[in-house]
């Protein structure tokens, strides 16, 4: 119900924005989030970039409940799969320097990857079309727990023992974290530096992203970091996260730093057209079909008529969402350390308040109706109605399972 209330509230704010000045708008947003995230819960940090300027940023709830430390815009969150766009960018930097090519076979750099009879290119790893089985599902099947210490070498060991792919490389789009772990390993082997060291030297330091790093040492102390919390049957508990695998995940960052990253990517076509084109162009399958997977980000659809790149992330009870709109040099970022949390819904709801002047009318064609993200329409259900959805579900094609539970009045 918290998510439904959040979306409803933001819709109301959007309708009244024309009558509200900027100061009053900030007060209303703050009042809403302060009600949802308190000194007794985890929370979120949010930033909105408009026409190259940060026009809103704030944080709510607690970074550490045991010591009473609140979240701030400089609190360091685990950003989960937002990591992938940095990994893709690192690979493109090396391609630009002539040290590798996206068309190269992964076995050229990591011969431990089995020969499956078909070439797997770096491009296919980056666009989720490699056919490699997802590392988290493999670890689960091998008996690992999600809060175990997991390193890149553990994942490489699993990959080296695989005997088949899920499909012929390039024939299908299927999200695979494994590809990005391998890409990070490629960066390390090509440069002779750890992936964390390379990204700090070539990405984070040049962009003055002072509070950002790839966390490849699970014992490393990181000042000002947030820990994550979950709600179970009305009780808040810690969500443990101790792995140190990088590439697909384990980016530690802040909303302030991600605002700098968004501005860099939005301006990249003017400063480095070739790299920008490589990063922003969606991949094609072997049959020529266009996918929505660009390099470490999703594209191919518009948001209310605007060109749109986005990605979400989730590990333990960390939630992240990053969305940018290059035409207006705008973006919205949210990082959270609590569940349940509709990160994308809240982020885009706040973006609506600041960016609606850039929204465009779209032709109501069948094609648009199929690909344009439509606003959610929330409905209220009784506990009896919600209980009908409780159970364990398996997705047969990609072979993963989900359990849906009813906690209080929320699925």
Buried (B, 14 or more C-beta within 10 A) or exposed (E): EBBBEBBEBBBEBBEEBEEBEEEEBBEBBEEBBBEBBEEEBBBBBBBBBBEEEBBBBBBBBBBBBEEEBBBBBBBBBBBBBBBBBBBBBBBBBBBEEEEBEBEBBBBBBBEEBBEBEBBBBBBBBBBBBBBBBBBBBBBBEEEBEBEEEBBBEBBBEBBEEBEEBBBEBBBBBBEBBBBBBBBBBBBBEBBEBBBBBBBBEBBBEEBEBEBBBBBBEBEEEEEEBBBBBBBEEEEBEBBEBEBBBBBBBBBBBBBBBBBBBBBBBBBBBEEBEEBBEBBBBBBEBEEEEEBBBBBBBBBBBBBBBBBBBBBBBBBBBBBBBBBBBBEBBBBBBBBBBBBBBBBBBBBBBBBBBBBEEBBEEEEEEEEEEEEBEEEBEBEEBEEEEBEEEEEEEEEEEBEEEEEEEEEEEEE
